[in-house]
Amino acid sequence: MDVKKVLLLVGVAVLVYTLLVHPSALADGVQALFGWILDGLEAILTFLREVFSGLTEVFA
């Protein structure tokens, strides 16, 4: 069996086990992950707003 397939199966097995044994812990982890993603996207958007607002002042 390929190493990638084994790692994928182990990962899926761990997720299923965690879902069955500790569903609230898994839900907290998913919420934290989405929170980090949202924070990162907000930071990128803030950066782009600042860059483009600076460009409009330069070319105005």
C-alpha positions in Angstrom: 0.0 0.0 0.0 1.2 3.5 -0.8 2.3 5.7 2.1 -0.1 8.5 1.2 -3.0 6.1 1.3 -2.0 4.8 4.7 -1.6 8.3 6.1 -4.9 9.3 4.7 -6.7 6.3 6.2 -5.0 6.9 9.6 -6.1 10.6 9.5 -9.7 9.6 8.6 -9.7 7.0 11.4 -8.5 9.5 13.9 -11.2 12.0 12.9 -13.9 9.4 13.1 -12.7 8.2 16.5 -12.5 11.8 17.8 -16.0 12.5 16.4 -17.4 9.4 18.2 -15.6 9.7 21.5 -15.2 13.5 21.9 -17.6 15.3 19.6 -17.5 18.6 21.5 -13.7 18.7 21.4 -13.7 18.2 17.7 -16.3 20.9 17.3 -14.1 23.3 19.3 -11.2 22.5 17.1 -13.1 23.1 14.0 -14.4 26.4 15.3 -10.8 27.4 16.3 -9.6 26.5 12.8 -12.3 28.6 11.1 -11.5 31.4 13.5 -7.9 31.4 12.5 -8.8 31.3 8.8 -11.2 34.2 9.3 -8.6 36.2 11.2 -6.1 35.7 8.4 -8.5 36.7 5.7 -9.4 39.9 7.7 -5.7 40.7 8.0 -5.2 40.3 4.3 -8.2 42.5 3.5 -7.0 45.2 5.9 -3.6 45.1 4.3 -5.0 45.4 0.8 -7.3 48.2 1.8 -4.3 50.1 3.3 -2.3 49.5 0.1 -5.0 50.7 -2.2 -6.0 53.7 -0.1 -2.3 54.8 -0.3 -2.3 54.4 -4.0 -5.4 56.6 -4.5 -3.7 59.3 -2.4 -0.6 59.1 -4.6 -2.5 59.3 -7.9 -5.1 61.9 -6.7 
